[in-house]
Amino acid sequence: RSSLAFQLARGLEFSVSGSVDYLTFNVLNHENSQMGAAASFKGRSTRKNDRSLTFSANQLLRYDTVWGQHHLGAMAGHESFSLKINHLEAIRSGFPLPGLFELNAAAKSEGSGSYEDNYRIESYLGKVDYNYAGKYYANVSIRRDGNSIFHQDRRWADFWSAGVAWKISEEEFLNELSWLNTLRLKASYGEQGNDKIGTYYAYQGLYEVGWNNVSYPGMLANRLPTPDLTWESLKSANIGAEMKFLHRFLINLEYYRKDNSNLLFAMPLSPSTGFGSVDANIAQLRNEGFELDITTWLVKTPKVEWSVEMNFWNLKNRIMSLSQQYIINGTKRWEVGRSVYDFWLQEYAGVNPETGKSRWYKDEYKTGAGGVPERTGNRILTEKYSEATRYYQGSSLPGLMGGVASTIQAQGFDVSVFVNYALGGRVLDRGYQTIMHSGQIYHWHQDILERWTPENRETTIPILDRDQNANAQSSRFLTSGDYFSLRNVTLGYQLPANLLMQKKVSGLRLFLSGDNLLLASARRGLDPRQSIAGTPLDESPSVRTITFGLNVTF
C-alpha cells in the first residue's frame, strides 16, 4: 500500500493512493488407505490451490476554504478496483503404501479442474460540504459507477445524495432556554447501487463444460443471457432531531425510509424451459421505521458516574411492485402489499382425537360454471399433508427491537451491563420440528411425552406411528420470536496511580468480562437472533465466554 499527497495551493490538495493484495491458499486433503471411508480404494488425496489478486487505486482532489463565517469543502476523484481469482483442483486415489499422499503416488485420477474469475469496477465521484456559522449545514455528493458484471449498455449508473442540518440551539431566540444545551434538526436523501447477484457474469449466457461422451467433449447451457440486467438501487431518506438538555440527557430520534428498486433476484421459470430461474431486476421493496436513542447520566459527580444508554427501533417491510403475480421463496410468498418476511405455510389444525393423526386446513372447492373448481370461502380438515393449503401466518419481523447499556464508575471500580431484546415476530423452530418426529430417528424433545395415546386424546402432538408427515413444516412449529439477551457484563478496577511501582506505567486495569451469559426465549435452545427471516436451523450458537484480563498503559 502506498500514497502520495501534493499541496498544490492554499487549501488545495491532490492525493494518489493504491494497494495490491495477493492471497494464496493451498490445501492438501488426504483420506488414508488404512481406515475410514477411503480404505476400500486405498486412499484419496485432493489438492487445491486458490489465488486472488486485488488492485485498487484512487486519485482525489480536495479543496477546503474559510471566509468569514463560511466554511466550504469540496472533493472530486476517481476510483478503480479489480479482482482476479484463480482456482486449481485435482483428485487422485489408490495409493500403494501407507504414508504416501502426493498425487503422483496415486494410481487413479478422479478428476481435475480449474477456472478464473475477473471483476472490475470504475467510479467517478464528487462531494461538496458547506456550513455557515456552525449553525447551517449542507452537503451534496454524486458518483458514477460502472462494472464488468452488467452488459456494456447497462453497466453505468449515477447515484447521488444530499443532506441538510440546522443547529437551532445556536439561534438567538433560544438563548433564554438555559436548560437546553443542543438542539439539531437534520434530513438527508441518498442513492447507492448494489451489484451482488452471485456471479461475475450476470448478463452473459453461459455453458457448463464437462458433459463429455467418452472422449468427445460436451457442454450444456448453464444460464440464460440477461443483457437488460442492471444495478439494484437503494434510495434512502432520513429525517430526525438530536437534543441534549440539563447536561444529563441526550436524545436522538430518527425516521427512515429505504426503497430498493430493480431488486436483483433469481426469478423462477417454468420447468419446461429447462432452467429453474433467471437473474432479473424483479421488484421494488420498501423498508421504513424509526430509531430512538436515549443517553442519560443518572449520577454525575467527581467520584461517581452512572450512565444509561437505551435504543429502540422498529422495521416495516412492504413489497411495492413485482415482475409477476407472486413468487414463492421457501417459507415465504412475495406479492405486492405483503412483506418478504411474511410466512406462507400450511396451517396446523391439531390432532384427530379418535386416531391421533395430524390434521391441517385446506380450502373447500365446489364445481363451478363449465366444471371449473371454485373456492367456496370455507375451510375443511384433512389428514393428508399434500392436500393442505398454505396461508399467510404472520411475520418474522419483530414489532420492537432494542438494547440497554448501563455503566457505573466509582472509586476506580467500573461495572457495565449490556442487554438487548425483541418483541413481536414469529420464528419457525425447525430444530424443534426435527426432534418432534414420529419415530424415524432416535432423539426426541421431551414434549413427545405429551403425544396422543388412547389415554391422552386432548393433545396437539400426534401419535407415534412413523408417519413422515407427522412433523411436516406447518404453523404448528411457529413460535414467538420474543427474546431477552444478557450480552455482556464487565467488572473492572483501575489501580490508583500512586500505587504503581513503575514510573513508566501510567495505568493498570484488571477486568472480568462475560459474553452471552443469558438468553430467554419462548423455548429452551431456540435463538431467534440467528435469522431475521425467522428460520434458524443448524446455525452456530453464540458462544458463552468468560474473560479475565489486565490492561497496562505505558
Buried (B, 14 or more C-beta within 10 A) or exposed (E): EEEEEEEEEEBBBBBBBBEEEEEEEEEEEBBBBEEEEBEEBBBBBBBBBBBBBBBBBBBBBBBBEEEEEEBBBBBBBEBBBBBBBBBBBBBBBBBEEEEBBEBEBBEEEBEEEEEEEEBBBBBBBBBBBBBEEEBBBBBBBBBBBBBBBBBEEBBBBEBBBBBBBBBBBBEEEEEEEEEBBEBBBBBBBBBBBEBEBEEBBBBBEEEEEEEEEEEEEEEEEEBBBBBEBBBBBBBBBBBBBBBBBEEBBBBBBBBBBBBBBBBBBBBBBEEEEEBEBBBBBBBBBBBBBBBBBBBBBEEEEEEEBBBBBBBBBBBBBBBEEBEEEEBEBEBBBBBEEBBBBBBBBBBBBBBBEEBBBBBBBBBEEEEEEEEEEEEEEEBEEBBEBEBBBBBBBBBBBBBBBBBBBBBBBEEEEBBBBBBBBBBBBBBBBBBBBBBBBBBEEEEBBEBBEEBBEEEBEEBBBBBBEEBEBBBBBBBBBBBBBBBEBBBBBBBBBBBEEEEBEEEEEEEBBEBEBBBBBEBEBBBEEBBBBBBBBBBBEEEEEBEEEEEEEEEEEE
